[in-house]
Amino acid sequence: MVAENGSAQPTPTTEQLTKTASRLAAKGKGLLASDESIGTIGKRIEKAGLANTEVRQKTLSCHGPLGK
């Protein structure tokens, strides 16, 4: 496998992939796929009754659920 910067990366093992999948599938965990603008994300944050800050937008768009 080759990283975006062109360096060689070790191929993940089946065990590593299984551990990662198990963590993602654990209760309260998962993936957030978002193809929304910052404006749309901001509206969702406000609708949830939270302050629409740049930090919260980045957290939602990059790291996970609202309020975390």
Sequence and secondary structure as in RCSB ss.txt:
>XXXX:A:sequence
MVAENGSAQPTPTTEQLTKTASRLAAKGKGLLASDESIGTIGKRIEKAGLANTEVRQKTLSCHGPLGK
>XXXX:A:secstr
 B TTS B     HHHHHHHHHHHHSTT         HHHHHHHHHHTT    HHHHHHHHHT STT 
